[in-house]
Amino acid sequence: MFTAAFFTLSGESINLEVISSDSQHKTPVVVKAEWNEKWFEPGKNYEYNHNLARIASILAQCAYDDCSDNKNNSLACIYASLGVQPEKMEFNYDIDYSLPVVGNNQCAFSFASCKLKSLPSCPELVFVTVRGTPANANEWISNLNVNDTGRSEGAVHEGFFHATTQVHSALVYYLLRNRISPENCIFLITGHSRGAAIANLLGARLVDEGWFAAERIFDYTFAAPNVSSEEKTSDGKYNFIFNIVNPEDVVPQVPPRRDMWKYKKFGVTKVLSSYWSCDEQTYENKIYAGVNSLFYQFMKRDYYPFRLGSFIPSVVTRVLTGMYSEVGSYYGSKLGLRSRAEKLFWNAFPPISSNDDFDDGNNYSSDSEKEKNGKKEKDSFAARLSKKLNEQTNGFLSYSGVAFGDMHICTTYMCFLLALDEETAFAPDTCGMVEVIIDGAFECSVFDENGKVVARVLDGLLDLKSVSSPVGAMQLLGHVVIGFPSNRNFKVAVYRDSLIPSPVSFSVEKYSPDGYLEFSSEKKYVFPFKSRVCVFDAGRDLYENGFSESRAVYFSDASRLIDEGGIKQRAVFRVQPEVSAGSLHGIVTGVHFGSRLFYMSTLAGFTLMSDENSVDLYAGIGHEQTLINRFLINFELYGRNIIIPGQLDENQKRYEFVPSLRLSLSLKPLRRTSVFFAVSADFFYDEDSVDPVYSFSGGIKF
């Protein structure tokens, strides 16, 4: 399976055949890497080594291979190429999840060792490679185990802690069996995803115990989740641990570090480059082109990035912490995510007691499977809904399905490191993100530096089709979140087609390059109305200087900005049923059809007039105007046709036509539904006079 072109102790290149477990195409790809024993001189572990990170990423990738056969797996071949003899390799991949105490909280891992003959005293280099989550429910459920025992915030993620203890105990026995002295050994610890979390905790634990010198531990993790709520995670003694994260990846952001959730990682975090951390030309021609070229060799398809920096992970953590304010609510009996997610994983993966064949869960359906299931999917409601949403988002839904996998799989991390040099692979420390969270009912356009509209909000609802790179936007309950990279400038224009100034509130949040919330502002307000648009800067200026004040644009300039932004009140045809009841008009039902600017109405009901009942038929026209925020005012003119059934007195009319005027004030909490209170004036007339009769009513339009 593996062929090394040559192996050298002096620091020359080696060729490695690597197979991506993330792909269905198990064709080996030959990659060139560097290997040099001088890297492991004591004390050099606190300096990031890009070539060593490349080797670690290959080990983490190959750990997903089926290593139950100690002799015939890709990880064993990589170890051999690095100078490890077969008898020094140990693979712990046969897991019994039915064991008491630990149960699901286990992991697969391997050890290997070889002497570094070019260093003084010929220390033993010990490899510790931890596999990430396989395609079984057991370890996925362990990932959910933030603190199943206490059901509250714990010092360390419980599922990762137990798995780390398992690896630690096995490592001690490995050192004893192979007569490796703690004073004369050096560790290279690595893993991806769940394996990265365990590798992170293991490195910190080895230092805390005091048996192993910190300067002898080299620890490189990829896509590591957060592992601990302890303050000591920021202690510089752990800075030999390098956590490499993709800013687009959700996994490194959970458990959250936001609000009441305090989970973090040990060591230093290095953030891969993204579309939001450099100019477009550099990203497309250098970063994406380099990564995609290698990615295609492994996956036989193109790499799908989100091009949204850390925006999606920030939205995920916002939603999680909004639904579950602290760890205790995460374990809530009725709406708690912990139990619900566990049921989901048991349904997704069959229960097993030991691992046979596995991968990391990121494979995609084959063409034959898609063709086989195509007709069933085509006819399903979910498929039709998915197609509709995909059309509404310009294909983003289909793209996202693949991108959510690509943002996390180990192949992506490995390709970034192998294809790019250190300077290109990582984002600048100054390149973060700023988010603007706008509440309520408003219209808004976001313009880039060239004046192009890159996002639009209409009546408080995000226009999904308008959203385009380089901004991210998400509709949440009651507000819209818009994310901006900190290396570009944008202009935000806020408008409301109201008769009087409408207060629109918003807040600003600043995020670090690795996607963590650093600052959240207090609520701020702008007051747009029919003749005024409020404008403020976003992106670089907002990230570096914070919010200062908005600018007001009036009359013709405001109209031009409204037209350019596409936020002018549009005459959209709608059909709106009504049900109402009044002091004289009884129960009235009917329908309005047309636009807000002009609509027609047909209503029917009955009226209580003295001792007689009447049947009423209405036909009319109306106009709707925003008064302020979600309060609307409607002007309606009707021709009311009164029909009195039954026997009539001598002077009574069976039929009468009455002009009617109705003025209503509505509250519109939802997009279509509004609740209203109305005052009506019915103009009864005879030969000599016109007598207005006033009445009150209330109802709902939906």
C-alpha positions as CSV (number, residue, x, y, z in Angstrom):
1,M,0.0,0.0,0.0
2,F,2.9,2.3,0.8
3,T,6.1,3.0,-0.9
4,A,8.7,5.5,0.3
5,A,10.9,6.8,-2.4
6,F,13.6,7.2,0.2
7,F,14.0,7.8,3.9
8,T,16.6,10.0,5.5
9,L,17.6,11.2,8.9
10,S,19.3,14.3,7.6
11,G,16.2,16.2,6.6
12,E,15.6,15.5,2.9
13,S,12.2,14.9,1.3
14,I,10.2,11.7,1.4
15,N,7.4,10.6,-0.8
16,L,4.3,9.2,1.0
17,E,1.3,7.4,-0.5
18,V,-1.7,8.7,1.3
19,I,-5.3,7.5,1.0
20,S,-8.2,9.8,2.1
21,S,-10.7,7.9,4.1
22,D,-13.1,10.8,3.3
23,S,-13.3,9.7,-0.3
24,Q,-15.0,6.7,-1.9
25,H,-12.1,6.6,-4.3
26,K,-9.4,4.8,-2.4
27,T,-6.6,5.6,-4.9
28,P,-3.3,6.5,-3.2
29,V,-1.9,10.0,-3.8
30,V,1.8,10.5,-3.6
31,V,2.7,13.5,-1.5
32,K,6.1,14.9,-0.8
33,A,6.9,15.8,2.8
34,E,10.0,16.7,4.8
35,W,11.3,14.8,7.8
36,N,14.2,15.9,10.0
37,E,15.1,14.6,13.4
38,K,16.6,18.0,14.3
39,W,13.0,19.3,14.6
40,F,12.7,17.4,17.9
41,E,15.5,19.1,19.8
42,P,14.2,20.0,23.3
43,G,12.6,23.4,23.5
44,K,11.8,23.7,19.8
45,N,8.2,22.5,20.4
46,Y,7.1,26.0,21.4
47,E,7.8,27.1,17.8
48,Y,5.3,26.2,15.2
49,N,6.9,23.9,12.6
50,H,5.0,23.8,9.3
51,N,6.7,20.7,8.0
52,L,6.0,18.8,11.2
53,A,2.4,19.9,11.1
54,R,2.2,18.4,7.6
55,I,3.5,15.0,8.9
56,A,1.0,15.2,11.8
57,S,-1.9,15.9,9.4
58,I,-1.0,12.8,7.4
59,L,-0.9,10.7,10.5
60,A,-4.3,12.1,11.6
61,Q,-5.8,11.3,8.2
62,C,-4.4,7.8,8.0
63,A,-5.7,7.1,11.5
64,Y,-9.2,6.8,10.0
65,D,-8.0,3.7,8.1
66,D,-9.0,0.3,9.4
67,C,-6.0,-0.3,11.6
68,S,-7.2,-3.5,13.3
69,D,-4.7,-5.3,11.1
70,N,-1.4,-4.2,12.5
71,K,0.6,-5.0,9.4
72,N,-1.6,-4.0,6.5
73,N,-2.9,-0.4,7.0
74,S,-1.8,3.0,5.7
75,L,-0.9,4.3,9.2
76,A,1.5,1.4,9.7
77,C,3.1,2.2,6.4
78,I,3.6,5.9,7.3
79,Y,5.1,4.9,10.6
80,A,7.5,2.6,8.8
81,S,8.5,5.4,6.4
82,L,9.5,7.4,9.5
83,G,11.8,4.8,10.8
84,V,9.5,2.7,13.1
85,Q,10.0,-1.0,13.2
86,P,6.8,-3.2,13.1
87,E,7.4,-4.5,16.7
88,K,7.3,-0.9,18.0
89,M,3.8,-0.3,16.6
90,E,0.7,-0.8,18.6
91,F,-2.9,-0.3,17.4
92,N,-5.8,-0.1,19.8
93,Y,-8.8,-0.3,17.4
94,D,-10.9,-3.2,18.8
95,I,-13.3,-1.4,21.1
96,D,-15.9,-3.0,23.3
97,Y,-18.5,-0.2,24.0
98,S,-20.4,-2.4,26.4
99,L,-17.7,-2.1,29.0
100,P,-18.9,-0.6,32.3
101,V,-17.9,2.8,33.5
102,V,-16.4,4.0,30.2
103,G,-19.0,2.6,27.8
104,N,-19.2,4.9,24.8
105,N,-16.4,7.2,26.1
106,Q,-13.6,5.4,24.3
107,C,-11.5,6.0,21.2
108,A,-9.2,4.2,18.8
109,F,-5.5,5.2,18.9
110,S,-2.1,3.9,18.0
111,F,1.5,4.2,19.4
112,A,4.8,3.9,17.6
113,S,8.4,4.7,18.5
114,C,11.8,5.0,17.1
115,K,15.2,6.3,18.2
116,L,16.3,9.8,17.1
117,K,19.9,8.8,16.4
118,S,21.0,12.2,15.2
119,L,20.2,13.8,18.6
120,P,22.3,13.6,21.8
121,S,21.5,10.6,24.0
122,C,19.4,9.1,21.1
123,P,16.0,9.9,22.7
124,E,13.0,7.7,21.8
125,L,10.4,9.5,19.6
126,V,6.9,8.2,20.6
127,F,4.1,8.8,18.2
128,V,0.6,9.1,19.7
129,T,-2.1,9.2,16.9
130,V,-5.8,9.4,18.0
131,R,-8.6,8.6,15.5
132,G,-11.5,11.0,15.1
133,T,-15.1,10.0,15.3
134,P,-16.0,6.9,13.2
135,A,-19.3,6.1,11.6
136,N,-20.9,4.7,14.8
137,A,-23.3,6.2,17.3
138,N,-21.2,5.3,20.3
139,E,-18.5,7.9,19.9
140,W,-20.8,10.5,18.5
141,I,-22.8,10.1,21.7
142,S,-19.6,10.5,23.7
143,N,-19.0,13.8,21.8
144,L,-22.4,14.9,23.3
145,N,-21.2,14.0,26.8
146,V,-20.3,17.5,28.0
147,N,-21.0,16.4,31.6
148,D,-23.6,13.6,31.8
149,T,-22.7,12.9,35.4
150,G,-23.2,16.4,36.9
151,R,-25.5,17.7,34.1
152,S,-23.9,21.2,34.6
153,E,-20.7,22.9,33.5
154,G,-17.6,20.7,34.4
155,A,-14.0,21.5,34.4
156,V,-13.4,19.2,31.4
157,H,-15.6,17.7,28.7
158,E,-16.5,14.4,30.3
159,G,-16.6,12.3,27.1
160,F,-13.2,13.5,26.0
161,F,-11.8,13.2,29.5
162,H,-12.6,9.5,29.8
163,A,-11.2,8.8,26.4
164,T,-8.0,10.7,27.3
165,T,-7.7,8.6,30.4
166,Q,-7.9,5.5,28.3
167,V,-5.2,6.7,26.0
168,H,-3.0,7.9,28.9
169,S,-3.2,4.5,30.7
170,A,-2.4,2.6,27.5
171,L,0.5,5.0,26.8
172,V,2.1,4.4,30.3
173,Y,1.9,0.6,29.7
174,Y,3.4,1.0,26.2
175,L,6.4,3.0,27.7
176,L,6.9,0.3,30.3
177,R,6.7,-2.6,27.9
178,N,9.2,-1.0,25.6
179,R,11.5,0.2,28.4
180,I,11.2,3.8,27.3
181,S,12.4,6.2,30.0
182,P,10.3,9.4,30.7
183,E,13.5,11.4,30.9
184,N,14.7,10.3,27.5
185,C,11.6,10.3,25.3
186,I,9.9,12.8,23.1
187,F,6.3,12.8,22.1
188,L,4.5,13.7,18.9
189,I,0.8,13.7,19.6
190,T,-1.8,14.3,16.9
191,G,-5.5,13.7,16.0
192,H,-8.4,15.2,14.0
193,S,-11.8,16.3,15.4
194,R,-12.6,14.0,18.4
195,G,-9.1,12.7,18.1
196,A,-7.8,16.3,18.3
197,A,-9.7,17.0,21.5
198,I,-8.2,14.0,23.1
199,A,-4.7,14.9,21.8
200,N,-5.2,18.4,23.2
201,L,-6.1,17.1,26.7
202,L,-3.4,14.4,26.6
203,G,-0.7,17.0,26.0
204,A,-1.9,19.2,28.8
205,R,-2.2,16.2,31.2
206,L,1.3,14.9,30.5
207,V,2.7,18.3,31.5
208,D,0.5,18.7,34.5
209,E,1.5,15.3,36.0
210,G,5.2,16.4,35.9
211,W,6.6,13.1,34.7
212,F,7.4,14.5,31.3
213,A,9.1,17.8,30.5
214,A,7.0,20.2,28.5
215,E,9.8,20.9,26.1
216,R,9.7,17.3,25.0
217,I,6.1,17.2,23.9
218,F,5.1,18.2,20.3
219,D,1.3,18.4,20.0
220,Y,-0.5,19.2,16.7
221,T,-4.3,19.0,16.5
222,F,-6.7,19.5,13.6
223,A,-10.3,20.7,14.1
224,A,-10.2,20.3,17.8
225,P,-13.5,20.9,19.7
226,N,-13.3,22.9,22.9
227,V,-12.3,20.7,25.9
228,S,-12.2,22.6,29.2
229,S,-13.9,25.5,31.0
230,E,-10.8,26.0,33.3
231,E,-9.0,29.3,33.3
232,K,-5.7,27.6,33.1
233,T,-6.2,26.7,29.4
234,S,-4.6,30.1,28.6
235,D,-1.4,29.3,30.6
236,G,1.6,29.8,28.4
237,K,3.1,26.5,29.5
238,Y,0.6,24.7,27.2
239,N,1.7,26.7,24.1
240,F,3.5,23.7,22.6
241,I,0.0,22.5,21.6
242,F,-0.9,23.9,18.2
243,N,-4.6,23.8,17.4
244,I,-5.1,24.2,13.6
245,V,-8.6,25.2,12.8
246,N,-10.6,26.1,9.7
247,P,-12.6,29.3,10.4
248,E,-15.5,27.9,8.4
249,D,-15.6,24.7,10.6
250,V,-18.3,24.5,13.2
251,V,-16.7,21.7,15.3
252,P,-13.8,23.8,16.8
253,Q,-16.5,26.2,18.2
254,V,-18.3,23.6,20.3
255,P,-19.0,23.2,23.1
256,P,-19.5,27.0,22.9
257,R,-17.3,29.8,24.3
258,R,-20.1,32.3,24.5
259,D,-22.2,33.9,27.2
260,M,-22.6,31.3,30.1
261,W,-20.7,28.6,28.2
262,K,-16.9,28.9,28.9
263,Y,-15.3,26.1,27.0
264,K,-11.8,26.6,25.4
265,K,-8.7,24.7,24.3
266,F,-5.3,24.3,25.7
267,G,-2.5,25.8,23.7
268,V,-2.2,28.1,20.7
269,T,-4.8,28.3,17.9
270,K,-3.7,28.8,14.3
271,V,-6.4,29.8,11.8
272,L,-6.3,28.6,8.2
273,S,-6.7,31.2,5.5
274,S,-10.2,31.8,4.1
275,Y,-11.9,34.1,1.6
276,W,-12.5,36.6,4.5
277,S,-8.8,36.8,5.4
278,C,-7.3,38.0,2.2
279,D,-8.1,39.8,-1.1
280,E,-10.2,37.9,-3.6
281,Q,-7.4,37.5,-6.2
282,T,-5.0,35.9,-3.6
283,Y,-7.7,33.6,-2.4
284,E,-8.9,32.4,-5.8
285,N,-5.6,32.2,-7.6
286,K,-3.3,31.1,-4.9
287,I,-5.1,29.6,-1.8
288,Y,-8.1,28.0,-3.4
289,A,-6.3,26.9,-6.6
290,G,-3.5,25.3,-4.6
291,V,-5.8,23.5,-2.1
292,N,-8.3,22.4,-4.7
293,S,-5.6,20.9,-7.0
294,L,-4.5,18.5,-4.2
295,F,-8.0,18.0,-2.9
296,Y,-9.2,16.9,-6.3
297,Q,-6.5,14.2,-6.4
298,F,-7.9,12.7,-3.2
299,M,-11.6,13.2,-3.6
300,K,-12.1,13.2,-7.4
301,R,-14.2,16.4,-7.1
302,D,-13.6,20.0,-6.3
303,Y,-13.3,21.5,-2.9
304,Y,-16.4,23.4,-1.7
305,P,-15.6,26.2,0.7
306,F,-18.3,28.5,2.2
307,R,-16.3,31.6,1.6
308,L,-17.9,33.1,4.7
309,G,-15.1,33.0,7.2
310,S,-16.3,32.2,10.7
311,F,-19.8,33.5,10.1
312,I,-21.6,30.1,10.0
313,P,-19.9,28.8,13.2
314,S,-20.8,32.0,15.0
315,V,-24.4,31.7,14.0
316,V,-24.5,28.1,15.2
317,T,-23.1,29.0,18.6
318,R,-25.5,32.0,18.8
319,V,-28.5,29.6,18.2
320,L,-27.2,27.0,20.6
321,T,-26.5,29.4,23.4
322,G,-29.8,31.1,22.7
323,M,-31.7,27.9,23.0
324,Y,-29.6,26.5,25.9
325,S,-28.3,29.3,28.0
326,E,-26.1,27.0,30.1
327,V,-25.1,23.4,30.3
328,G,-28.0,22.5,32.6
329,S,-30.6,23.5,30.0
330,Y,-28.7,21.5,27.4
331,Y,-29.7,18.5,29.6
332,G,-33.3,19.7,30.0
333,S,-35.7,16.8,30.1
334,K,-38.2,18.1,27.5
335,L,-36.3,20.3,25.1
336,G,-32.8,19.4,25.9
337,L,-30.5,18.8,23.0
338,R,-28.5,16.0,24.7
339,S,-31.2,13.3,24.7
340,R,-32.7,14.3,21.4
341,A,-29.3,14.2,19.6
342,E,-28.6,10.8,21.1
343,K,-31.8,9.4,19.7
344,L,-30.9,10.9,16.3
345,F,-27.5,9.2,16.3
346,W,-28.9,5.8,17.3
347,N,-31.3,6.1,14.4
348,A,-28.5,7.2,12.0
349,F,-26.0,4.5,13.0
350,P,-26.6,0.9,14.1
351,P,-25.5,0.0,17.6
352,I,-22.3,-2.0,17.7
353,S,-20.0,-3.4,20.5
354,S,-16.8,-3.3,18.5
355,N,-15.5,-1.6,15.3
356,D,-15.2,-3.5,12.1
357,D,-15.4,-1.3,9.0
358,F,-15.6,2.4,9.5
359,D,-14.8,5.8,8.1
360,D,-15.2,9.3,9.5
361,G,-18.8,9.7,8.4
362,N,-18.3,12.1,5.6
363,N,-18.7,9.9,2.5
364,Y,-21.3,10.9,0.0
365,S,-23.8,8.7,-1.9
366,S,-22.5,7.0,-5.0
367,D,-24.0,7.8,-8.4
368,S,-25.7,4.4,-8.5
369,E,-27.3,4.9,-5.1
370,K,-28.5,8.4,-6.1
371,E,-30.0,7.0,-9.3
372,K,-31.6,4.2,-7.4
373,N,-33.2,6.5,-4.9
374,G,-33.8,9.3,-7.4
375,K,-37.5,8.7,-8.2
376,K,-38.4,8.2,-4.5
377,E,-36.7,11.5,-3.5
378,K,-38.2,13.3,-6.5
379,D,-41.7,12.5,-5.4
380,S,-41.2,13.3,-1.7
381,F,-42.4,16.5,0.0
382,A,-38.9,17.0,1.4
383,A,-37.4,16.8,-2.0
384,R,-39.8,19.4,-3.4
385,L,-39.2,21.6,-0.4
386,S,-35.5,21.2,-0.8
387,K,-35.7,22.1,-4.5
388,K,-37.7,25.2,-3.7
389,L,-35.3,26.4,-1.0
390,N,-32.4,25.7,-3.3
391,E,-34.0,28.0,-6.0
392,Q,-34.6,30.7,-3.4
393,T,-30.9,30.6,-2.3
394,N,-29.4,30.5,-5.8
395,G,-28.2,26.9,-5.3
396,F,-26.6,27.6,-1.9
397,L,-28.6,24.8,-0.3
398,S,-27.1,22.0,-2.5
399,Y,-23.7,23.6,-2.3
400,S,-23.9,23.8,1.5
401,G,-24.7,20.1,1.8
402,V,-21.2,19.3,0.5
403,A,-19.5,22.4,2.0
404,F,-20.6,21.3,5.5
405,G,-18.6,18.2,5.1
406,D,-15.6,19.8,3.4
407,M,-15.2,22.4,6.1
408,H,-14.4,19.7,8.6
409,I,-12.9,16.6,7.0
410,C,-9.3,15.8,7.7
411,T,-8.6,15.8,4.0
412,T,-9.3,19.6,3.8
413,Y,-6.9,20.3,6.7
414,M,-4.2,18.1,5.2
415,C,-4.5,19.7,1.8
416,F,-4.2,23.2,3.2
417,L,-0.9,22.3,4.9
418,L,0.6,20.3,2.1
419,A,-0.4,22.6,-0.7
420,L,0.5,26.0,0.9
421,D,3.5,27.4,2.7
422,E,3.1,28.6,6.2
423,E,2.6,32.3,5.4
424,T,-0.1,31.5,2.8
425,A,-1.8,28.7,4.8
426,F,-2.7,30.8,7.8
427,A,-4.8,34.0,8.2
428,P,-3.3,37.2,9.7
429,D,-3.8,37.6,13.4
430,T,-5.6,40.9,12.7
431,C,-8.2,39.5,10.4
432,G,-11.5,38.8,12.3
433,M,-15.1,39.4,11.7
434,V,-17.8,41.9,12.8
435,E,-21.5,41.2,12.9
436,V,-24.4,43.6,12.9
437,I,-27.7,42.3,14.5
438,I,-30.7,44.3,13.4
439,D,-34.1,43.9,15.1
440,G,-37.7,44.4,14.1
441,A,-39.3,45.7,10.9
442,F,-37.1,47.6,8.5
443,E,-35.7,47.7,5.0
444,C,-31.9,47.5,4.6
445,S,-29.3,47.3,1.8
446,V,-25.7,46.4,2.2
447,F,-23.3,47.9,-0.4
448,D,-19.7,46.7,-1.0
449,E,-16.8,49.0,-1.9
450,N,-17.9,49.0,-5.5
451,G,-21.5,50.0,-4.8
452,K,-22.8,46.5,-5.5
453,V,-25.7,45.3,-3.3
454,V,-24.5,42.2,-1.4
455,A,-27.5,41.8,1.0
456,R,-31.0,43.1,1.3
457,V,-33.7,43.0,4.0
458,L,-37.4,43.8,3.2
459,D,-39.9,44.4,6.0
460,G,-37.5,42.7,8.5
461,L,-37.1,39.6,6.4
462,L,-33.8,38.6,4.7
463,D,-34.0,38.4,0.9
464,L,-32.0,35.2,0.4
465,K,-31.5,35.7,-3.3
466,S,-29.8,39.1,-2.7
467,V,-27.1,37.7,-0.4
468,S,-23.7,37.3,-2.1
469,S,-20.1,37.1,-1.2
470,P,-18.3,38.5,0.6
471,V,-20.9,39.0,3.3
472,G,-22.9,36.4,5.2
473,A,-26.5,36.9,6.4
474,M,-28.9,34.8,8.4
475,Q,-32.6,35.3,9.4
476,L,-33.2,34.4,13.0
477,L,-36.3,34.9,15.2
478,G,-37.0,38.6,15.4
479,H,-33.8,39.8,13.9
480,V,-31.3,39.5,11.0
481,V,-27.6,38.8,11.5
482,I,-25.2,40.2,8.9
483,G,-21.5,39.2,9.0
484,F,-18.7,41.2,7.5
485,P,-15.0,40.4,7.0
486,S,-12.6,42.9,8.7
487,N,-10.5,43.4,5.6
488,R,-13.1,45.1,3.4
489,N,-15.4,48.1,3.8
490,F,-19.2,48.1,3.4
491,K,-22.0,50.6,3.7
492,V,-25.3,49.7,5.4
493,A,-28.4,51.7,4.5
494,V,-31.4,51.3,6.8
495,Y,-34.9,52.5,5.7
496,R,-38.5,52.3,6.8
497,D,-41.4,53.4,4.6
498,S,-43.3,55.0,7.5
499,L,-45.0,58.3,8.0
500,I,-43.2,59.1,11.2
501,P,-39.6,58.1,12.2
502,S,-39.4,54.4,13.2
503,P,-36.8,53.4,15.7
504,V,-34.7,50.5,14.4
505,S,-32.4,48.9,17.0
506,F,-29.2,47.1,16.3
507,S,-26.0,45.9,18.1
508,V,-22.5,45.2,16.9
509,E,-20.3,42.1,17.8
510,K,-16.6,41.7,17.2
511,Y,-15.0,38.3,16.7
512,S,-11.4,37.1,16.8
513,P,-9.8,35.4,13.8
514,D,-10.7,32.0,15.3
515,G,-14.3,33.0,15.5
516,Y,-14.8,33.8,19.2
517,L,-16.9,36.7,20.5
518,E,-14.6,39.4,21.8
519,F,-17.0,42.3,22.2
520,S,-20.7,43.0,22.1
521,S,-22.1,46.6,22.0
522,E,-25.1,47.9,23.7
523,K,-28.3,48.5,21.6
524,K,-28.0,51.4,19.2
525,Y,-30.8,53.1,17.3
526,V,-31.4,54.8,14.0
527,F,-34.7,56.5,13.0
528,P,-35.5,56.2,9.3
529,F,-38.8,57.1,7.8
530,K,-40.3,57.8,4.4
531,S,-37.9,60.7,3.5
532,R,-34.8,59.7,5.4
533,V,-32.4,56.8,5.1
534,C,-29.8,56.1,7.9
535,V,-26.4,55.0,6.7
536,F,-23.4,53.6,8.7
537,D,-20.1,51.9,7.8
538,A,-19.4,48.2,8.4
539,G,-16.5,45.9,7.8
540,R,-13.0,47.2,8.3
541,D,-13.9,50.5,9.8
542,L,-16.4,49.0,12.2
543,Y,-14.0,46.3,13.2
544,E,-11.1,48.6,13.9
545,N,-12.9,51.7,15.2
546,G,-16.2,50.5,16.5
547,F,-19.5,52.2,15.8
548,S,-19.4,56.0,16.0
549,E,-22.7,57.4,14.5
550,S,-24.9,57.0,11.5
551,R,-25.4,59.5,8.7
552,A,-28.9,60.7,7.7
553,V,-29.6,61.0,3.9
554,Y,-32.8,63.0,2.9
555,F,-35.2,63.5,0.1
556,S,-33.7,63.1,-3.4
557,D,-30.5,61.5,-2.1
558,A,-32.5,59.2,0.0
559,S,-34.7,58.2,-3.0
560,R,-31.6,57.5,-5.1
561,L,-30.2,55.2,-2.3
562,I,-33.5,53.5,-1.9
563,D,-33.7,52.8,-5.6
564,E,-30.1,51.6,-5.8
565,G,-30.6,49.3,-2.9
566,G,-33.8,47.8,-4.2
567,I,-35.7,48.5,-0.9
568,K,-38.4,50.7,-2.3
569,Q,-42.0,49.7,-1.4
570,R,-43.0,47.2,-4.0
571,A,-46.5,46.7,-5.4
572,V,-46.7,42.9,-4.6
573,F,-50.0,41.3,-5.4
574,R,-51.5,39.4,-2.4
575,V,-54.7,37.9,-1.2
576,Q,-55.6,38.6,2.4
577,P,-58.6,37.1,4.2
578,E,-60.3,39.0,7.0
579,V,-62.5,38.1,10.0
580,S,-63.8,40.9,12.2
581,A,-66.5,41.7,14.7
582,G,-68.0,45.1,15.5
583,S,-70.4,47.1,17.7
584,L,-73.0,47.3,14.9
585,H,-71.6,45.2,12.1
586,G,-71.7,41.8,13.8
587,I,-69.5,39.2,12.2
588,V,-67.8,40.2,9.0
589,T,-65.7,37.9,6.7
590,G,-64.2,38.5,3.4
591,V,-61.0,39.0,1.4
592,H,-58.7,41.8,0.2
593,F,-56.7,41.4,-3.0
594,G,-54.2,43.7,-4.6
595,S,-51.1,45.5,-3.3
596,R,-50.5,47.7,-0.3
597,L,-50.7,50.7,-2.5
598,F,-54.1,49.8,-3.9
599,Y,-56.3,46.8,-3.2
600,M,-59.9,45.8,-3.6
601,S,-62.2,44.2,-1.0
602,T,-65.3,42.0,-0.8
603,L,-66.8,41.4,2.6
604,A,-70.0,39.9,3.9
605,G,-71.7,39.8,7.3
606,F,-74.8,40.7,9.3
607,T,-75.7,43.8,11.2
608,L,-77.9,44.3,14.3
609,M,-80.3,47.2,13.7
610,S,-82.8,47.8,16.4
611,D,-85.0,44.7,16.4
612,E,-84.1,43.6,12.9
613,N,-81.2,41.8,11.4
614,S,-79.7,42.6,8.1
615,V,-77.3,40.8,5.7
616,D,-74.5,43.1,4.5
617,L,-72.4,42.8,1.3
618,Y,-69.5,45.2,0.9
619,A,-67.4,46.1,-2.1
620,G,-64.6,48.6,-1.8
621,I,-61.1,49.8,-2.4
622,G,-58.3,50.6,0.1
623,H,-54.7,51.8,0.7
624,E,-52.3,50.7,3.3
625,Q,-49.4,52.8,4.8
626,T,-46.8,52.1,7.5
627,L,-47.3,54.4,10.4
628,I,-44.3,53.4,12.5
629,N,-42.4,50.1,12.8
630,R,-45.0,47.3,12.6
631,F,-48.0,49.6,13.0
632,L,-50.0,50.2,9.8
633,I,-52.9,52.5,8.9
634,N,-55.5,51.5,6.3
635,F,-57.9,53.8,4.5
636,E,-60.9,51.9,3.0
637,L,-63.9,53.1,1.1
638,Y,-66.9,50.7,0.7
639,G,-70.2,50.5,-0.9
640,R,-72.3,48.7,1.7
641,N,-75.4,46.8,0.4
642,I,-77.9,46.2,3.2
643,I,-80.5,43.5,2.7
644,I,-83.2,43.0,5.3
645,P,-84.9,39.6,5.1
646,G,-88.3,38.7,6.5
647,Q,-91.5,40.8,6.8
648,L,-91.1,44.6,6.6
649,D,-93.1,47.5,8.1
650,E,-94.7,49.9,5.8
651,N,-91.9,52.4,5.8
652,Q,-89.0,49.9,5.7
653,K,-86.8,49.2,2.7
654,R,-85.8,45.7,1.9
655,Y,-82.6,46.9,0.2
656,E,-80.4,49.9,0.8
657,F,-77.1,51.1,-0.5
658,V,-74.9,52.9,2.1
659,P,-71.4,54.5,1.4
660,S,-69.0,53.5,4.2
661,L,-65.5,54.7,5.3
662,R,-63.3,52.6,7.5
663,L,-60.1,53.8,9.1
664,S,-58.1,51.0,10.8
665,L,-54.9,50.8,12.9
666,S,-53.1,47.4,12.5
667,L,-50.3,45.7,14.3
668,K,-48.4,43.3,12.1
669,P,-46.2,40.9,14.2
670,L,-45.8,38.4,11.4
671,R,-45.2,38.8,7.7
672,R,-48.8,38.4,6.6
673,T,-50.9,38.3,9.8
674,S,-52.1,41.6,11.3
675,V,-54.5,42.4,14.1
676,F,-56.5,45.6,13.7
677,F,-58.9,48.1,15.4
678,A,-61.1,50.1,13.1
679,V,-63.5,53.1,13.2
680,S,-66.3,53.0,10.5
681,A,-68.6,55.7,9.4
682,D,-71.8,54.6,7.5
683,F,-73.5,57.4,5.6
684,F,-77.3,56.8,5.6
685,Y,-79.2,59.3,3.6
686,D,-82.8,60.3,2.7
687,E,-84.3,63.0,0.7
688,D,-83.4,65.7,3.1
689,S,-80.2,64.8,4.9
690,V,-77.2,62.5,5.3
691,D,-76.8,60.9,8.8
692,P,-73.4,59.3,9.6
693,V,-73.5,56.3,12.0
694,Y,-70.2,55.5,13.7
695,S,-69.2,52.1,14.9
696,F,-66.1,50.2,16.1
697,S,-64.7,46.9,15.1
698,G,-61.7,44.7,15.5
699,G,-60.4,41.7,13.7
700,I,-57.5,39.8,12.1
701,K,-56.1,39.7,8.5
702,F,-54.0,36.8,7.6
